[in-house]
Every structure is written in C-alpha cells, then in structure tokens.
C-alpha cells in the first residue's frame, strides 16, 4: 500500500521511497518463504531424530521476493538515470 501511495504522491515510480518499500517488502517475502520451512524442519528433526532432514519452502514466494528485490534495484537505477537526465537539462 505504501508503494502505491508513494507513486501517487510523487507521480513517478522512480523515487527513493518506492525503492525502499519495494526492497523492504522483498526481504520480508523472502524471509516469510524460508523461515517457516526452516523452523518446521528443525522441529521435525528434534521430535523424530531418525527422520530424514526435509526443507520444504515455498518456491513461488521465494521467486516473487527475488523478482521484487531485482525490481527495487532496477527502480534505483532508474532514479540515477532520472537525476542524470535532470542535470543535463
């Protein structure tokens, strides 16, 4: 929600706040896709030590988080290009 609000207020997606929120959301999505699987794997291993170690995490949410993180860096590069363009005019 903050991302869209910032885009609406600044009237451009190439703003520091947008990239900040995008990167922050990406890290949260990545952590949410990995941490529950890690905790579940540790608990299963602690309860039944003879069981095989399994680490079942959500591939799709991990991929979405990585794509969001890449978009954050692309938007950051867009900010740099926008500043260079503004300086040349």
C-alpha positions in Angstrom: 0.0 0.0 0.0 2.8 2.4 0.9 4.4 1.8 -2.5 1.3 2.8 -4.5 0.7 5.8 -2.2 4.3 7.0 -2.7 4.0 6.6 -6.5 0.7 8.5 -6.5 2.1 11.4 -4.3 5.4 11.7 -6.3 3.8 10.9 -9.6 6.7 8.6 -10.6 7.8 5.1 -9.6 11.4 6.3 -9.7 11.6 7.7 -6.1 13.7 6.7 -3.1 10.7 5.8 -1.0 9.3 3.5 -3.7 12.6 1.6 -3.9 12.9 1.5 -0.2 9.4 0.0 0.3 10.0 -2.4 -2.6 13.2 -3.8 -1.2 11.8 -4.0 2.3 8.8 -5.9 1.1 11.0 -8.2 -1.0 13.2 -9.1 2.0 10.0 -9.8 4.1 8.6 -12.1 1.4 11.9 -14.0 1.1 12.1 -14.4 4.9 8.5 -15.5 5.1 9.1 -18.1 2.5 12.2 -19.5 4.2 11.8 -19.2 7.9 8.7 -21.3 8.5 10.2 -24.2 6.5 13.5 -23.9 8.4 11.7 -23.9 11.8 9.5 -26.8 10.7 12.5 -28.8 9.6 14.2 -28.2 12.9 11.1 -29.2 14.9 10.6 -32.4 12.9 14.2 -33.3 13.3 14.0 -32.6 17.1 10.8 -34.6 17.5 11.8 -37.5 15.4 15.6 -37.7 15.1 15.6 -40.8 12.8 13.6 -38.9 10.1 15.3 -37.6 7.1 16.0 -33.9 7.0 13.5 -32.1 4.9 13.5 -28.4 4.0 10.2 -27.7 2.2 10.0 -24.0 1.5 7.7 -22.1 -0.9 9.5 -21.8 -4.2 6.9 -19.4 -5.7 7.0 -16.9 -2.9 10.8 -17.1 -2.9 10.8 -16.3 -6.6 8.4 -13.4 -6.1 10.6 -12.0 -3.4 13.7 -12.2 -5.6 11.8 -10.6 -8.5 10.7 -7.8 -6.2 14.3 -7.3 -5.0 15.5 -7.1 -8.6 12.8 -4.6 -9.4 13.9 -2.5 -6.4 17.4 -2.3 -7.9 16.1 -1.6 -11.4 14.0 1.3 -10.0 17.1 2.5 -8.1 19.0 2.6 -11.3 16.0 4.5 -12.9 16.4 7.1 -10.1 20.1 7.6 -11.0 19.2 7.9 -14.7 16.4 10.4 -13.9 18.9 12.5 -11.8 21.5 12.5 -14.7 18.8 13.5 -17.2 17.6 16.3 -14.9 21.2 17.6 -14.6 21.8 17.7 -18.3 18.7 19.9 -18.9 
